């Protein structure tokens, strides 16, 4: 337990240090993130995540390391849908590229807070009612099957979005970005900008996606240390992934099918516990990686017809 606590402190130091360095030193001003910078950041977070899994392997347990990597990869794949939605939000509000980083920074910071709350609540519920894991499993199987026929991002209607309606009902807004500010004071009255509204939408959609991702990670591991660290590492790399694959993400159209398979697999694995069946964490990780690689390869071999 002492070793796990040490690793958790190390994890916290890395996350906080990067957040401070990101906004405090490297990105003080609003600017467009170049693909080279996005690639470096993406490789950084992938490398840090893999290195952290090695520390888990060395100091804790190989099965826990496999659970961490499985949860990390699954969360990364689930984030693909989130990226599509973020692109749609930016496009709808005609958000200039120089503001993308600022909005995503605060959006992801909010996502970390909400994920921490959801994971804590999920761990408490599972601790009190263990069979709720079977409900998670059934939910994932249902979501995976539905995902084959459905795409969440196609059903987003910004004109009738409840978040936008409620925001305009209770807060005074201006259509201006106001030089990247989220709110400003004019004639003694506070006004919120469209950037603040974009953040509200990003946070709202992340909460919706968390309904899938949190049960998925808990279905892989019930260790809150593994669940939390894998989830946050995946989210931290989401922003750089957005800038890196913004122009090519749609080419990997079979990722949706790969994700569908993974959700059904994880859900079925959890439900198999009812019958006393067990699949090792290392085998599960191998199957998840195989599904991810296959869906990407098929996307390249059989490109989407335009």
C-alpha positions as CSV (number, residue, x, y, z in Angstrom):
1,X,0.0,0.0,0.0
2,X,2.9,2.4,0.8
3,X,4.4,1.8,-2.7
4,X,1.0,2.4,-4.3
5,X,0.7,5.7,-2.3
6,X,4.1,6.7,-3.5
7,X,3.2,6.1,-7.1
8,X,0.0,8.0,-6.7
9,X,1.9,11.0,-5.3
10,X,4.3,10.7,-8.3
11,X,1.3,10.7,-10.6
12,X,-0.1,13.8,-9.0
13,X,3.2,15.6,-9.2
14,X,3.5,14.9,-13.0
15,X,0.0,16.0,-13.7
16,X,0.1,19.2,-11.7
17,X,3.6,20.1,-12.9
18,X,2.6,19.7,-16.5
19,X,-0.6,21.8,-16.1
20,X,1.3,24.6,-14.5
21,X,4.1,24.5,-17.1
22,X,1.6,24.3,-19.9
23,X,-0.5,27.4,-19.2
24,X,2.1,29.3,-17.1
25,X,5.1,29.0,-19.4
26,X,4.6,27.4,-22.8
27,X,1.2,28.7,-23.7
28,X,0.8,32.1,-22.1
29,X,-0.6,33.7,-25.2
30,X,-3.4,32.4,-27.5
31,X,-1.9,30.7,-30.6
32,X,-2.4,27.9,-33.0
33,X,-0.8,24.6,-31.9
34,X,1.4,23.3,-34.7
35,X,1.3,19.5,-35.7
36,X,4.9,19.1,-34.6
37,X,4.2,20.4,-31.1
38,X,1.1,18.3,-30.9
39,X,3.1,15.2,-31.9
40,X,5.7,15.9,-29.3
41,X,3.0,16.3,-26.6
42,X,1.2,13.1,-27.7
43,X,4.4,11.1,-27.6
44,X,5.2,12.6,-24.3
45,X,1.9,11.4,-22.7
46,X,2.0,8.0,-24.3
47,X,5.6,7.6,-23.1
48,X,4.8,8.8,-19.6
49,X,1.8,6.5,-19.4
50,X,3.8,3.4,-20.6
51,X,6.6,4.3,-18.1
52,X,4.0,4.5,-15.3
53,X,2.7,1.1,-16.3
54,X,6.3,-0.2,-16.0
55,X,6.5,1.2,-12.5
56,X,3.3,-0.6,-11.6
57,X,4.7,-3.8,-13.1
58,X,8.0,-3.5,-11.1
59,X,6.7,-2.2,-7.8
60,X,3.2,-3.6,-7.6
61,X,2.0,-6.4,-9.8
62,X,2.1,-7.5,-13.5
63,X,-1.7,-8.0,-13.5
64,X,-2.2,-4.5,-12.2
65,X,0.1,-3.2,-15.0
66,X,-2.0,-5.1,-17.6
67,X,-5.2,-3.7,-16.1
68,X,-3.7,-0.1,-16.2
69,X,-2.8,-0.5,-19.9
70,X,-6.1,-2.1,-20.8
71,X,-8.0,0.8,-19.1
72,X,-5.7,3.4,-20.6
73,X,-6.2,2.1,-24.2
74,X,-9.9,1.6,-23.7
75,X,-10.3,5.2,-22.5
76,X,-8.2,6.5,-25.4
77,X,-10.5,4.7,-27.9
78,X,-13.6,6.0,-26.1
79,X,-12.1,9.5,-26.4
80,X,-12.3,9.3,-30.2
81,X,-16.0,10.0,-30.0
82,X,-15.3,12.9,-27.7
83,X,-12.9,14.4,-30.2
84,X,-15.5,14.2,-32.9
85,X,-17.9,16.2,-30.7
86,X,-15.3,18.8,-29.8
87,X,-14.6,19.3,-33.5
88,X,-18.4,19.8,-34.1
89,X,-18.6,22.3,-31.2
90,X,-15.6,24.3,-32.5
91,X,-17.0,24.3,-36.0
92,X,-20.5,25.4,-34.9
93,X,-19.2,28.4,-32.9
94,X,-16.6,29.1,-35.6
95,X,-13.9,29.2,-33.0
96,X,-10.6,30.5,-34.2
97,X,-7.7,28.0,-34.0
98,X,-5.7,30.3,-31.7
99,X,-8.3,29.8,-29.0
100,X,-8.5,26.0,-29.3
101,X,-5.7,25.3,-26.8
102,X,-7.1,27.6,-24.1
103,X,-10.5,26.2,-24.3
104,X,-9.3,22.6,-24.3
105,X,-6.9,23.2,-21.4
106,X,-9.7,24.4,-19.1
107,X,-12.2,21.9,-20.5
108,X,-9.8,19.0,-19.7
109,X,-9.1,20.5,-16.2
110,X,-12.8,20.4,-15.5
111,X,-13.0,16.9,-16.9
112,X,-10.3,15.8,-14.4
113,X,-12.4,17.1,-11.5
114,X,-15.6,15.5,-12.7
115,X,-13.9,12.2,-13.5
116,X,-12.4,12.2,-9.9
117,X,-15.9,12.7,-8.5
118,X,-17.5,10.0,-10.7
119,X,-14.7,7.5,-10.0
120,X,-14.9,8.1,-6.2
121,X,-18.7,7.7,-6.4
122,X,-18.4,4.5,-8.5
123,X,-15.9,3.0,-6.2
124,X,-18.1,3.7,-3.2
125,X,-21.2,2.1,-4.9
126,X,-19.2,-1.0,-5.9
127,X,-17.8,-1.3,-2.4
128,X,-21.4,-1.3,-1.0
129,X,-23.2,-3.2,-3.8
130,X,-20.7,-5.4,-5.6
131,X,-23.3,-6.9,-8.0
132,X,-23.6,-3.4,-9.6
133,X,-20.6,-4.5,-11.7
134,X,-22.9,-6.9,-13.5
135,X,-25.1,-3.9,-14.4
136,X,-22.0,-2.1,-15.7
137,X,-21.3,-5.2,-17.8
138,X,-24.8,-5.4,-19.3
139,X,-24.7,-1.6,-20.0
140,X,-21.4,-2.0,-21.9
141,X,-22.7,-4.9,-24.0
142,X,-25.8,-2.8,-24.9
143,X,-23.7,0.3,-25.7
144,X,-21.3,-1.7,-27.8
145,X,-24.0,-3.3,-29.9
146,X,-25.8,0.0,-30.3
147,X,-22.5,1.7,-31.3
148,X,-22.5,-0.5,-34.5
149,X,-25.6,1.2,-35.7
150,X,-25.3,4.6,-34.1
151,X,-22.9,7.5,-33.7
152,X,-23.4,9.8,-30.8
153,X,-22.0,12.9,-32.6
154,X,-24.6,12.7,-35.4
155,X,-27.4,13.4,-32.9
156,X,-26.0,16.6,-31.4
157,X,-28.5,19.4,-32.1
158,X,-26.9,22.7,-31.0
159,X,-30.0,24.7,-31.8
160,X,-32.0,22.9,-29.2
161,X,-29.2,22.0,-26.8
162,X,-30.3,22.2,-23.1
163,X,-26.9,23.4,-21.9
164,X,-27.0,26.3,-24.3
165,X,-30.6,27.1,-23.4
166,X,-30.0,27.0,-19.6
167,X,-26.8,29.1,-20.0
168,X,-28.5,31.8,-21.9
169,X,-31.4,31.7,-19.5
170,X,-29.4,32.4,-16.3
171,X,-26.2,34.1,-17.6
172,X,-25.7,37.2,-19.7
173,X,-23.8,36.3,-22.9
174,X,-22.1,38.2,-25.7
175,X,-21.3,36.6,-29.1
176,X,-17.7,38.0,-29.0
177,X,-14.7,36.0,-28.0
178,X,-13.3,39.2,-26.3
179,X,-9.7,38.4,-26.9
180,X,-9.9,34.9,-25.4
181,X,-11.5,35.9,-22.2
182,X,-14.3,33.8,-20.6
183,X,-16.0,36.7,-19.0
184,X,-15.5,40.5,-18.7
185,X,-17.0,43.5,-16.9
186,X,-18.6,46.3,-18.7
187,X,-20.5,49.3,-17.2
188,X,-20.5,47.5,-13.8
189,X,-22.0,44.3,-15.2
190,X,-20.4,40.9,-15.9
191,X,-20.8,39.3,-19.3
192,X,-19.8,35.8,-20.4
193,X,-18.3,35.2,-23.8
194,X,-18.9,32.4,-26.3
195,X,-15.6,30.7,-25.2
196,X,-17.2,30.1,-21.8
197,X,-20.3,28.6,-23.5
198,X,-18.0,26.3,-25.5
199,X,-16.4,25.1,-22.3
200,X,-19.8,24.4,-20.8
201,X,-20.6,22.3,-23.8
202,X,-17.3,20.4,-23.6
203,X,-17.9,19.7,-19.9
204,X,-21.4,18.6,-20.6
205,X,-20.5,16.2,-23.4
206,X,-17.6,14.8,-21.2
207,X,-20.1,14.0,-18.5
208,X,-22.3,12.2,-21.0
209,X,-19.3,10.2,-22.3
210,X,-18.2,9.4,-18.8
211,X,-21.4,7.3,-18.5
212,X,-19.7,4.8,-20.9
213,X,-16.1,5.2,-19.9
214,X,-16.3,5.0,-16.2
215,X,-18.2,1.7,-16.1
216,X,-15.8,0.4,-18.8
217,X,-12.8,1.1,-16.7
218,X,-14.4,-0.3,-13.6
219,X,-15.2,-3.4,-15.6
220,X,-11.5,-3.8,-16.3
221,X,-10.3,-3.1,-12.7
222,X,-11.9,-2.3,-9.4
223,X,-8.6,-0.9,-8.0
224,X,-9.4,2.9,-7.7
225,X,-5.7,3.7,-8.1
226,X,-5.7,1.9,-11.5
227,X,-9.0,3.4,-12.5
228,X,-8.2,7.0,-11.7
229,X,-4.6,7.1,-13.0
230,X,-5.4,5.4,-16.3
231,X,-8.4,7.6,-16.9
232,X,-6.6,10.9,-16.2
233,X,-3.5,9.9,-18.2
234,X,-5.8,9.2,-21.2
235,X,-7.6,12.5,-20.7
236,X,-4.4,14.5,-20.4
237,X,-3.3,13.2,-23.8
238,X,-6.7,14.0,-25.4
239,X,-5.9,17.6,-26.1
240,X,-2.6,17.0,-28.0
241,X,-4.3,14.1,-29.8
242,X,-7.0,16.5,-31.0
243,X,-4.4,18.8,-32.6
244,X,-2.5,15.9,-34.0
245,X,-5.3,14.0,-35.7
246,X,-7.8,16.8,-36.3
247,X,-7.4,16.6,-40.0
248,X,-7.2,12.8,-40.3
249,X,-9.4,11.4,-37.6
250,X,-12.3,10.7,-40.0
251,X,-10.1,8.4,-42.0
252,X,-10.1,5.8,-39.2
253,X,-13.8,5.1,-39.7
254,X,-13.5,1.5,-38.5
255,X,-12.4,2.6,-35.0
256,X,-16.1,2.8,-34.2
257,X,-16.4,-1.0,-34.9
258,X,-13.2,-1.7,-32.9
259,X,-14.6,0.3,-30.0
260,X,-17.9,-1.5,-30.2
261,X,-16.1,-4.9,-30.0
262,X,-14.1,-3.8,-27.0
263,X,-17.1,-2.6,-25.1
264,X,-19.0,-5.8,-25.8
265,X,-15.9,-7.8,-24.8
266,X,-15.3,-6.0,-21.6
267,X,-19.0,-6.2,-20.7
268,X,-19.2,-9.9,-21.5
269,X,-16.0,-10.5,-19.5
270,X,-17.6,-8.9,-16.5
271,X,-20.8,-10.8,-16.9
272,X,-18.9,-14.1,-17.2
273,X,-18.1,-13.7,-13.5
274,X,-21.6,-14.8,-12.7
275,X,-20.7,-18.2,-14.1
276,X,-17.3,-18.3,-12.3
277,X,-15.4,-17.8,-15.5
278,X,-12.2,-15.7,-15.5
279,X,-9.9,-14.3,-18.2
280,X,-6.5,-13.0,-17.1
281,X,-5.7,-9.2,-17.3
282,X,-2.8,-9.9,-19.7
283,X,-5.0,-11.8,-22.1
284,X,-7.7,-9.1,-21.9
285,X,-5.1,-6.5,-22.7
286,X,-3.9,-8.5,-25.7
287,X,-7.4,-8.8,-27.1
288,X,-8.1,-5.0,-26.6
289,X,-4.8,-4.1,-28.5
290,X,-5.7,-6.6,-31.2
291,X,-9.1,-5.0,-31.7
292,X,-7.6,-1.5,-31.8
293,X,-4.8,-2.4,-34.3
294,X,-7.2,-4.4,-36.5
295,X,-9.7,-1.5,-36.7
296,X,-7.0,0.9,-37.7
297,X,-5.4,-1.4,-40.3
298,X,-8.8,-2.1,-41.9
299,X,-9.5,1.7,-42.0
300,X,-6.3,2.1,-44.1
301,X,-6.9,-1.0,-46.3
302,X,-10.6,-0.2,-46.9
303,X,-10.8,3.6,-46.9
304,X,-14.1,5.3,-46.4
305,X,-15.9,6.1,-49.7
306,X,-16.5,9.7,-50.2
